[in-house]
Amino acid sequence: MKKAITRRNFLKFSGAGIASALLGSTGLISWTPRAEAATINQTFYITEGFITHIDGTDVYYRGFSPDTASLTVPGTQMVVQEGDTVNITIENTLGTDHSFVIDGVVDSGIIPGGSSKTISFTVDKAGSYLYYDGLNAPYNRLVGLHGGFAVMPKGSSDELYLGSPKFVQQYFWVFNEVDPSWHDDIRRGRTPRTAYSPRYFTLNGLSGRPPGAVSNGDPAVDSMADPRSVLRGSIGDRALIRVLNAGLCQQSVHCHGNHVEWLTDHGRILPDPWSKDCIYLEGDKGQVDLIYPFEAPPDAYPPVTTGKYPMHLHTEMSQTAAGGYYMFGSITEIFIE
Ligand SMILES: [Cu+2]
């Protein structure tokens, strides 16, 4: 049992995104396949606090954090392998009930405020998953209680599922959007009654800080510099992107430079992957898996083999913040080096 943190002790964070142990110095997810299944132990602390956005607004969040002193939104990325036994301990440091759910895999049930629970499950289907708090849906998920979970095929380091198109590096792109008044309602224990009106749009918990903006280039704050989000590769590389939508808004994910290969929709394997520029991402837990091929951009003239290209969403409001600031939404960079 843990004592609930009182509301007086709210921590304030300038940005989300604490790199996890799974991430190397470049931010890439590194993975070494194993011949044998393993037991994976992970502890999440459900914490709360405020994150300051570009216009100075402090917005209330909850997160699946690696310790009691931090607030991590989205929660730490997890990568496991088919056949593994996963033990997840949730320490709920808050006064409210929460849960841990992976659709089709596990549901912890209610974890009352101030208590902890360990859930054990085995994973048998390679793919990408959103873990989230399923209680008070969708509010607990929207205010930050979500994260990415990947199951690698047994013995493989370069496939989404056995026999899939191959990749060299892999990333999570977890999208969300933020209606501060809803977050404040949740903080006060109220059910939101106002129309959903998101004012901030995030990628892996961060928004863009374009050139000239405060904290431009700071990987702890700027999604255009966050190594968890920025695609980096050389001609011939291929990046798997596990795209998860924790938010409610449908999106259109557009990678510049090259088309992406669209491998799955909601975990369903597409038999004949399309090569496409814009990918529809359903709202309310939509998910797709994509491969970005680092090829010479076919439309460039004169021809180029290096360059910097954006990934942005084609819903225009998702590129804004606080109702105005343009280019401060869900955006990142792609470097062909
Ligand atoms: Cu575009």
Residues whose N, C-alpha, C, O or C-beta is under 5 A from the ligand:
A	BS01	CU	H254
